[in-house]
Amino acid sequence: MSGIASETNKYVKSIANTKARILSTRKTTPGLRAIEKYAVRCGGGYNHRYGLDYGILIKDNHIKAAGGIQKALKIIKNNKPYMTDIEVEVDTIEQFLECQRLDVRYILLDNMSPQYISECIKNNKNGAVLEASGGINLSTVSDIAQTGVDFISVGRLTHSSPSLDLSLHIL
């Protein structure tokens, strides 16, 4: 857990001069989700969702199975609990613009370059909350944060953080 907190803190410090916040994902070790998510918070990060039932995330497979973003949203809106938020994952600017037309409040920009993220932000006429995700690491997180995105989710915080070396040596 010290390794997760320390790694999270590196990400948090690397974007400290921006408005973006670092999020963990649900990608945690089985049985250790609660303490791994706590370790992220100890490192200065935030948690995206605790589990699948903590909000609805419409991903690419859902969009494909439903026959498009609009159809997926209609199915979800007709069947979701009253106070449950919906986030739509997009991987193209065209999908982002469709979400804008459909007044989607939360949009996840998946595997987009900083240039594409900036384009989405420029076209964010509805003031949607924007989250960047996908393959983000310490060498790319600052450039992504500089775009003005609201959140950056990083799966590697919990599934790939190195353990902190806490060895003691007698001198």
C-alpha positions as CSV (number, residue, x, y, z in Angstrom):
1,M,0.0,0.0,0.0
2,S,2.9,2.3,0.6
3,G,4.0,1.7,-3.0
4,I,0.6,2.7,-4.3
5,A,0.4,5.8,-2.1
6,S,4.0,6.8,-3.2
7,E,3.3,6.2,-6.9
8,T,0.0,8.1,-6.7
9,N,1.8,11.0,-5.1
10,K,4.3,11.2,-8.0
11,Y,1.4,11.6,-10.4
12,V,-0.3,14.2,-8.2
13,K,2.8,16.2,-7.9
14,S,3.5,16.1,-11.6
15,I,0.2,17.8,-12.4
16,A,0.0,20.1,-9.3
17,N,0.1,23.2,-11.5
18,T,-3.2,22.2,-13.3
19,K,-6.8,21.7,-12.3
20,A,-6.8,18.0,-13.2
21,R,-7.2,15.3,-10.5
22,I,-5.7,11.9,-10.5
23,L,-8.2,9.0,-10.2
24,S,-7.7,5.3,-9.6
25,T,-9.7,2.8,-11.6
26,R,-11.5,-0.4,-10.5
27,K,-8.4,-2.4,-11.5
28,T,-7.4,-3.6,-8.1
29,T,-6.1,-6.8,-6.5
30,P,-9.0,-9.2,-5.6
31,G,-9.8,-8.8,-1.9
32,L,-7.7,-5.7,-1.5
33,R,-9.9,-3.1,-3.3
34,A,-10.8,-1.1,-0.2
35,I,-7.2,-0.7,1.1
36,E,-5.8,-0.1,-2.4
37,K,-8.3,2.7,-3.0
38,Y,-7.5,4.1,0.5
39,A,-3.8,4.0,-0.5
40,V,-4.6,6.1,-3.6
41,R,-6.3,8.7,-1.4
42,C,-3.3,8.7,1.0
43,G,-1.2,9.6,-2.0
44,G,-3.4,12.6,-2.8
45,G,-5.4,10.9,-5.6
46,Y,-9.2,10.2,-5.8
47,N,-11.2,7.2,-6.7
48,H,-13.3,6.9,-9.9
49,R,-15.8,4.2,-8.8
50,Y,-15.6,1.7,-6.0
51,G,-17.4,-1.0,-8.1
52,L,-19.6,-1.5,-11.1
53,D,-22.6,-0.4,-9.1
54,Y,-21.2,3.0,-8.2
55,G,-22.3,4.7,-11.5
56,I,-22.8,3.7,-15.1
57,L,-20.0,3.7,-17.6
58,I,-21.1,3.1,-21.1
59,K,-18.0,1.6,-22.9
60,D,-17.3,0.8,-26.5
61,N,-18.7,-2.7,-26.3
62,H,-22.0,-1.4,-24.9
63,I,-22.2,1.2,-27.7
64,K,-21.6,-1.4,-30.3
65,A,-24.1,-3.9,-28.8
66,A,-26.8,-1.2,-28.5
67,G,-26.3,0.1,-32.0
68,G,-24.8,3.5,-31.1
69,I,-24.4,6.0,-28.3
70,Q,-27.9,7.4,-28.6
71,K,-29.5,4.0,-28.4
72,A,-27.2,2.9,-25.5
73,L,-28.2,6.1,-23.5
74,K,-31.9,5.5,-24.2
75,I,-31.7,1.9,-22.9
76,I,-29.8,3.0,-19.8
77,K,-31.9,6.0,-19.0
78,N,-35.1,3.9,-19.2
79,N,-33.6,1.4,-16.7
80,K,-31.3,3.2,-14.3
81,P,-31.9,4.2,-10.7
82,Y,-33.0,7.8,-10.4
83,M,-29.8,9.2,-8.9
84,T,-27.3,7.2,-10.8
85,D,-24.8,9.1,-13.0
86,I,-23.9,8.0,-16.5
87,E,-20.5,8.4,-18.1
88,V,-19.9,7.6,-21.8
89,E,-16.5,6.4,-23.0
90,V,-15.5,7.8,-26.4
91,D,-12.4,7.3,-28.5
92,T,-13.0,9.8,-31.4
93,I,-13.8,13.4,-31.6
94,E,-17.0,12.5,-33.6
95,Q,-18.2,10.4,-30.7
96,F,-17.4,13.3,-28.3
97,L,-19.5,15.7,-30.5
98,E,-22.4,13.2,-30.5
99,C,-22.2,13.1,-26.7
100,Q,-22.4,16.9,-26.7
101,R,-25.5,16.9,-28.9
102,L,-27.0,14.3,-26.5
103,D,-26.1,16.5,-23.5
104,V,-24.0,13.8,-21.8
105,R,-22.7,15.2,-18.5
106,Y,-19.7,12.9,-18.0
107,I,-17.4,11.9,-20.8
108,L,-14.4,9.6,-20.7
109,L,-11.8,10.4,-23.4
110,D,-10.2,7.0,-24.0
111,N,-6.7,6.7,-25.4
112,M,-6.7,10.2,-26.9
113,S,-3.6,12.2,-27.6
114,P,-3.3,15.6,-25.8
115,Q,-4.1,17.2,-29.2
116,Y,-7.4,15.3,-29.5
117,I,-8.2,16.0,-25.8
118,S,-7.6,19.7,-26.4
119,E,-9.9,19.6,-29.4
120,C,-12.6,18.0,-27.2
121,I,-12.1,20.7,-24.6
122,K,-12.4,23.4,-27.2
123,N,-15.8,21.9,-28.3
124,N,-17.1,21.2,-24.8
125,K,-20.0,23.7,-25.2
126,N,-22.2,21.9,-22.6
127,G,-19.6,22.0,-19.8
128,A,-19.4,18.2,-19.5
129,V,-17.0,16.8,-17.0
130,L,-14.1,15.3,-19.0
131,E,-11.9,12.4,-17.9
132,A,-8.8,11.2,-19.8
133,S,-7.9,7.5,-19.6
134,G,-5.9,4.8,-21.3
135,G,-2.2,4.1,-21.2
136,I,-1.3,7.1,-19.1
137,N,2.0,7.1,-17.3
138,L,4.4,9.5,-15.6
139,S,5.9,10.6,-18.8
140,T,2.5,11.5,-20.4
141,V,0.4,12.6,-17.5
142,S,1.6,16.2,-17.4
143,D,1.0,16.9,-21.1
144,I,-2.5,15.4,-20.7
145,A,-3.2,17.6,-17.6
146,Q,-2.0,20.7,-19.4
147,T,-5.0,20.3,-21.8
148,G,-7.4,21.4,-19.1
149,V,-9.1,18.0,-18.6
150,D,-10.9,17.6,-15.3
151,F,-9.8,14.1,-14.3
152,I,-7.1,11.6,-15.3
153,S,-7.7,8.0,-14.5
154,V,-4.6,5.8,-14.1
155,G,-5.1,2.0,-13.8
156,R,-1.4,1.4,-13.1
157,L,-1.7,3.0,-9.7
158,T,-3.2,-0.1,-8.3
159,H,-2.3,-2.8,-10.7
160,S,1.4,-1.9,-11.4
161,S,2.8,0.2,-8.6
162,P,6.1,-1.1,-7.4
163,S,6.3,-2.1,-3.7
164,L,8.0,0.4,-1.5
165,D,11.4,-0.8,-0.2
166,L,11.0,-0.6,3.5
167,S,14.1,-2.7,4.4
168,L,16.1,-1.8,7.4
169,H,19.9,-2.2,7.6
170,I,22.0,-2.3,10.7
171,L,25.0,0.0,10.3
